[in-house]
């Protein structure tokens, strides 16, 4: 299997699992902010795949992307640029919305720096995208309702980071857990912006009737996540693709569950269309909860089988003094609510997801810093 086959397999699976959701989006305009990023990879391609291969003779989903393209134009998006149902607009969501924005029936606000390495370099910009950008989009949705052209669904991307470092009795973590988060630490620009963003969403839903829903992602990975992103799986993949030992900047004990991109974006579309207004949903997988050292060993085994990788796992301290400050020891969701409200059912095993990811990285080894 090559990278193209991996993506096609994922897109077919997503379309099969989003029959009702994509039918609800048919003939509608969907705005995706930050669409050139990791999540946009499958958000956009799955909708266009449905238009062109699954529902070719019906009303299409019209997708409009707002992105500042500060990271450049990813190759997958360049290839899709000529699609008649895709519009790319260079816009920084921290700035006022374009005066000619037009009418959108669905909005997905995914514009944000999500990698700790990079959001700690621009904390104010990170907060502005998640707070000011969100506020402008919510005000737009409020205005559309007053004009009699209401937005039907609005999705805000929060984060599992809003839970901070839960105490052991609160792991696995349900949506009702209120969090244990520093408001001044090196991760606070991201964590607290997401928390305040959720507060905005809840109150716009209750006070103005904006149909906004919140997704809390738990460690997504897979095709579209740049090898230069500086999160754990692309970091390990970059070492392996260059024939180097895997370098771990911790003792390897922190534990996570990892949700494959195709399963995650399927869940996000379900939140957008079927989620309850003003409510938050954990999107991820409940098991296996794996340590970073266990993840490194599993990736090493898969890479040896796929490519004959000969490296080892090396532990080495980070030069970033804030690297592990406020880093949660464990992160694992309860997804009962998403299963019950949305019919969310992630099905890609960790080994299969890691295999597909490494196949994709093998053909996507070069990328500018995310």
C-alpha positions in Angstrom: 0.0 0.0 0.0 1.3 3.5 -0.9 0.3 6.9 0.5 -2.3 7.5 -2.2 -4.0 4.2 -1.4 -3.9 5.0 2.3 -5.7 8.3 1.7 -8.3 6.8 -0.7 -9.0 4.0 1.8 -9.6 6.6 4.5 -11.8 8.8 2.3 -14.0 5.9 1.3 -14.4 4.8 4.9 -15.2 8.4 6.0 -17.8 8.8 3.3 -19.4 5.5 4.2 -19.6 6.6 7.9 -20.9 10.1 7.1 -23.8 9.3 4.8 -26.4 11.3 6.9 -24.0 14.1 7.7 -22.8 14.8 4.2 -26.4 14.6 3.0 -27.2 17.4 5.4 -24.4 19.5 4.0 -25.4 18.9 0.3 -26.1 22.1 -1.5 -24.8 24.2 1.4 -21.8 26.5 1.9 -19.3 25.3 4.5 -16.6 27.7 5.8 -13.5 26.1 7.3 -11.0 28.4 8.9 -7.5 27.1 9.1 -8.3 24.6 6.3 -4.7 24.3 5.1 -3.7 22.7 8.4 -3.7 19.1 9.7 -7.5 18.7 10.2 -8.3 20.4 6.9 -6.5 17.6 5.2 -9.4 15.2 5.7 -12.1 17.8 6.3 -11.7 19.1 2.8 -10.8 16.0 0.9 -13.6 13.9 2.4 -16.2 16.5 1.3 -14.8 16.7 -2.2 -14.5 12.9 -2.4 -18.2 12.7 -1.5 -19.0 15.3 -4.2 -17.0 13.7 -6.9 -17.2 10.0 -6.3 -20.0 9.1 -4.0 -22.7 11.7 -4.7 -21.6 12.9 -8.2 -25.1 13.5 -9.5 -26.5 15.3 -6.5 -26.2 18.7 -5.0 -22.5 19.2 -3.9 -21.0 20.4 -0.7 -19.5 23.9 -1.4 -16.3 24.3 0.7 -14.7 27.7 1.4 -11.3 27.9 3.1 -10.0 30.8 5.1 -6.3 30.5 5.9 -3.4 32.9 6.2 -1.2 30.2 4.5 1.7 31.3 6.8 2.9 27.7 6.5 2.6 27.7 2.7 0.2 25.8 0.5 0.3 22.1 1.2 0.7 19.9 -1.8 -2.6 18.1 -1.2 -4.5 21.4 -1.2 -2.7 22.6 -4.3 -3.9 19.5 -6.2 -7.5 20.2 -5.1 -7.4 23.9 -5.9 -9.1 23.6 -9.3 -12.1 21.8 -7.9 -15.3 23.8 -8.8 -16.7 23.3 -5.3 -13.6 24.5 -3.4 -12.7 28.2 -2.9 -9.4 29.2 -1.2 -9.2 32.7 0.4 -6.1 34.1 2.0 -7.4 35.5 5.3 -6.0 35.7 8.8 -8.9 35.0 11.2 -7.4 37.4 13.7 -8.5 40.2 11.4 -12.0 41.4 10.7 -14.0 39.1 8.4 -14.2 40.1 4.7 -17.0 42.5 3.9 -18.1 40.1 1.0 -18.2 37.0 3.2 -21.6 36.0 1.9 -23.9 33.4 3.5 -22.7 30.2 5.1 -24.9 27.5 6.5 -22.1 25.7 8.3 -18.9 27.0 10.0 -15.9 25.0 11.3 -13.4 27.1 13.2 -10.1 25.2 13.2 -7.7 28.1 12.8 -5.2 27.8 15.6 -1.6 26.8 16.3 -1.9 23.5 18.0 1.7 22.2 18.4 3.1 23.2 21.8 6.5 24.0 20.2 5.0 26.6 18.0 2.2 28.1 20.1 4.6 28.8 22.8 6.6 31.0 20.3 3.5 33.1 19.5 1.3 33.0 22.6 -0.6 36.3 21.7 -1.3 35.1 18.2 -2.5 31.8 19.5 -4.9 33.5 21.9 -6.2 35.9 19.3 -7.1 33.1 16.8 -9.0 31.2 19.5 -10.7 34.1 21.2 -11.0 37.1 18.9 -11.3 35.1 15.7 -14.0 32.9 17.3 -15.8 36.0 18.6 -16.0 37.5 15.1 -17.4 34.3 13.7 -20.0 34.0 16.4 -21.1 37.5 15.8 -21.4 36.7 12.1 -23.6 33.7 13.0 -25.7 35.9 15.3 -26.1 38.5 12.6 -27.1 35.8 10.0 -29.9 34.7 12.3 -31.2 38.2 12.7 -31.2 38.6 8.9 -33.3 35.4 8.5 -30.4 33.5 6.9 -29.4 31.4 9.9 -26.2 29.3 10.2 -27.4 25.7 10.7 -24.3 24.4 12.4 -21.1 25.9 14.0 -18.2 23.8 15.2 -15.5 25.2 17.5 -12.3 23.2 18.0 -11.4 23.2 21.7 -8.9 20.7 23.0 -8.4 17.9 25.6 -5.8 20.4 27.0 -8.7 22.2 28.7 -8.7 19.4 31.3 -5.0 20.1 32.2 -3.5 17.3 34.2 -6.5 15.4 35.7 -6.2 13.6 39.0 -6.1 9.7 38.7 -9.8 9.4 39.7 -10.8 11.6 36.7 -9.1 9.4 34.1 -10.7 8.4 31.8 -12.0 11.9 31.6 -15.6 12.8 30.9 -16.9 16.1 29.5 -18.2 17.0 33.0 -14.7 17.2 34.5 -13.9 20.9 35.1 -10.1 20.7 34.7 -6.9 21.3 36.6 -5.2 23.9 34.5 -2.5 26.6 35.0 -3.6 30.0 33.8 0.0 31.4 33.7 2.2 28.4 32.6 3.8 28.0 29.2 0.8 26.1 27.8 -1.7 28.6 29.2 -2.0 30.7 26.0 -3.5 27.6 24.3 -5.3 25.9 27.2 -7.0 29.0 28.6 -7.9 30.4 25.1 -9.7 27.2 24.4 -11.4 27.3 27.8 -12.6 30.9 27.2 -13.6 30.0 23.7 -15.9 27.3 25.1 -17.4 29.9 27.4 -18.1 32.2 24.5 -19.7 29.3 22.6 -22.0 28.3 25.5 -23.2 31.8 26.0 -23.8 32.6 22.3 -25.8 29.4 22.2 -27.9 30.2 25.3 -28.2 34.0 24.8 -28.5 34.3 21.0 -29.5 30.9 19.8 -26.3 30.3 17.8 -26.1 26.5 17.0 -22.5 26.2 18.1 -21.0 22.9 19.3 -17.6 22.2 20.8 -15.2 19.3 20.0 -12.5 18.3 22.4 -9.9 16.4 20.4 -7.7 13.8 22.1 -4.3 13.3 20.4 -5.2 13.0 16.7 -2.5 11.8 14.3 -2.3 10.5 10.8 -2.0 11.7 7.2 -2.0 15.5 6.9 0.0 16.0 10.2 3.2 17.5 8.9 6.4 15.6 9.7 7.7 19.0 10.9 4.8 19.6 13.3 7.0 18.8 16.4 4.3 16.6 18.0 5.3 13.2 19.2 4.4 10.9 16.3 5.7 13.1 13.5 8.9 13.7 15.6 9.4 10.0 15.8 8.6 9.5 12.2 11.1 12.2 11.1 13.9 10.3 13.0 12.9 7.0 11.4 12.6 8.4 7.9 16.1 9.8 8.2 17.5 6.5 9.5 18.2 8.0 12.9 17.5 6.6 16.4 14.3 7.8 17.9 15.1 10.6 20.4 12.8 10.9 23.4 12.8 14.1 25.4 11.2 12.6 28.5 11.5 9.4 30.6 8.7 8.0 28.4 6.2 7.5 31.2 3.4 10.0 30.1 0.4 8.1 28.7 -2.0 8.9 25.9 -4.6 7.4 23.7 -4.2 8.3 20.0 -7.1 8.7 17.6 -6.4 8.2 13.8 -7.3 11.2 11.6 -10.0 9.5 9.6 -11.9 8.5 12.7 -11.3 11.9 14.3 -12.6 14.0 11.4 -15.6 11.6 11.0 -16.4 12.5 14.6 -16.0 16.2 14.1 -18.4 16.2 11.2 -20.9 14.3 13.4 -20.5 17.0 16.1 -21.1 19.7 13.5 -24.3 18.2 12.2 -25.7 16.2 15.1 -24.2 17.7 18.2 -26.4 19.5 20.7 -26.1 23.2 20.7 -23.9 24.7 23.4 -22.5 21.3 24.4 -19.0 19.8 24.2 -17.9 16.4 23.0 -14.8 14.4 23.6 -13.5 13.0 20.3 -10.9 10.3 20.5 -10.5 6.7 21.5 -10.7 5.1 24.9 -8.0 2.5 24.5 -5.2 1.6 24.3 -3.7 4.1 26.7 0.0 3.8 25.8 3.1 5.4 27.3 5.5 7.4 25.1 8.2 4.7 25.4 5.6 2.1 24.5 4.6 4.2 21.5 8.2 4.6 20.4 8.7 0.8 20.6 5.5 0.1 18.7 6.5 2.5 15.9 10.0 1.0 15.7 8.5 -2.5 15.3 6.2 -1.3 12.5 8.9 0.6 10.7 11.2 -2.4 10.8 8.5 -4.5 9.1 7.7 -1.8 6.5 11.1 -0.3 5.7 13.7 -2.4 7.4 14.4 0.4 9.9 17.4 -0.4 12.1 17.3 2.4 14.7 16.8 2.3 18.5 15.0 4.5 21.1 17.3 7.0 22.8 16.3 9.1 25.8 17.8 12.6 25.8 16.8 15.8 27.7 15.2 18.7 25.8 17.0 22.0 25.3 13.6 23.7 25.9 13.4 24.4 29.6 9.6 24.6 29.4 9.2 21.3 27.4 7.6 19.3 30.1 6.1 22.0 32.3 2.3 21.5 32.7 2.5 18.4 30.5 -0.3 16.0 31.5 0.8 12.7 32.8 -2.1 10.9 31.4 -4.8 11.7 28.8 -7.7 9.4 28.0 -11.3 10.3 27.2 -14.7 9.0 28.0 -16.6 9.0 24.7 -19.9 7.7 25.9 -21.6 11.0 25.1 -20.3 11.1 21.5 -21.4 7.5 21.0 -24.9 8.2 22.3 -25.6 11.6 20.7 -23.7 11.2 17.5 -23.3 7.5 16.7 -19.5 8.1 16.9 -17.7 4.8 16.6 -13.9 5.0 15.9 -12.7 1.8 14.5 -9.0 2.1 13.3 -6.7 0.2 15.6 -3.5 1.9 16.9 -1.3 -0.5 15.0 -3.2 0.0 11.7 -3.3 3.8 12.2 0.5 3.9 12.9 1.1 1.7 9.9 -0.9 4.0 7.6 0.8 7.0 9.0 4.3 5.7 8.4 3.4 4.8 4.8 2.1 8.4 4.3 5.2 9.9 6.0 7.5 7.8 3.8 6.2 9.7 0.8 5.8 13.1 2.6 9.2 13.5 4.2 9.7 17.1 3.4 7.6 19.9 4.9 8.3 23.5 6.2 8.0 24.1 9.9 4.4 23.9 10.9 
